[in-house]
Amino acid sequence: MSSIYQQALGDEFARLHPKLQWRFGFSSQDGVCQIGTGVMDEIWRGAWWTLPFLLLGSTRRVLFPTRGSDVPFTISNYAYVDGFGRETVTWARRFKLRRRYRSFDATMVLSPSRRVVIDYLGTHQHLAVDIHCSVDAEGAMCIRTGEQRFYEGPVAFRFPLILSGVAEVREWWDEATERFRIEVNVSNRVFGPLFGYRGSFTVAERACSPEEIPLDVRPIREEARE
């Protein structure tokens, strides 16, 4: 089975740097996981008026209001089939700040009809975000978020982007240091820059059965609506 990112990118997947093809190319059928460890050179947040937005997000492992530099970082990517039979990939990010760990979690599935990745943010998959993937001239994976939808019980609505953030992510392979590098910027068209980080990490792949996937990287609640 092709990974959800390979399916979303189609022929463009072959333009990724080989290290990025390895990174984004595994699926649940491969029986592996990838654990990245590294350091974020900088974690930043926007002006004081962005704090309520970031504090709310931190309660569900979606963004957080803390700044930092040289922050130890881990990212755990597991591929599995969720309760609705969808190929799913976890993105469980942990940042070891001075006084506490901060988390930024997501689970991703593919919408076959639209060939777009759906990014469910946080612990309860309340927010479903369209992820548009592309490959730049240097073979980096580039991600930009699009439409966002909120789901809670019978409630469902399209989340106005004026009240939310648009994320731009670039992940690439640094030949000189033999490390992955990443830069994330989240901004709002009214409030300006909200949150972001940049740094580097290495990734180790190991065998992993579905039973070995830690419970804390899976969402507490799964959402069927995309």
C-alpha positions, 0 to 999 in steps of 0.5 A: 500500500502506498502512503497517504502522502504518496497518494496525495502527491501522485507523480510529484512524490518522486521529486522528493529528496530520497530521504523525504521519500523514506520519511513520508513513504511508509504505511500501516502495512510496512509494520514500522514506526519512525521516532525523531529526536532533535532540537528546535533552535527557536519556538516563538509565539505572536503578540500578547493578543494571541495568547487566548487562542494559544492557551485554548489550543494547549488544552487539546495539544494544539499549539501552545503559548510558550517561547523557547530556544534550543528546545529538545524535541521528539516526533513520533510517527506511527501508521495504523488503520483507525476505527473507521478503516482509514489509513492513519499516520500520527504526528505526536510532537513533544517539546521539553521546555524549561518547566514542562513538556508541551505537546502538539498532536495530529492524526492524518488520513487521506480523502480519496475523493479529493486527494487531499490529506485531512489533518485532525488536530488535537486529542479529540479530532475536533478540528479537521484541516485540509492539508495541501502537499507539494514539492519544491525545487530542492526536493523538500516537502511543503505543506500549507493548510486550507479549509478547516471544519469543527466537529463536536457531537451533532455540531459541524461547521466550517471554521472561519479562517479569520478566527483561525490560523494558516500553517506553512510547513517546510521539511527538508534534508540537510546534506551538510549535517545529515539531519532533517530540518523543519520550519513551521509558521502559523499566522492569521490574516488579521492578527498576524503571526501566531506561532512557529518553530524551526530546528533539526532532528534525526529519525530512527525507524524500527519494527512496530506492530499495531499493539505496540503503538502507545496509547497517548499518541492516538486520539481519545476520540475519532471523527468519521467526518472529513 
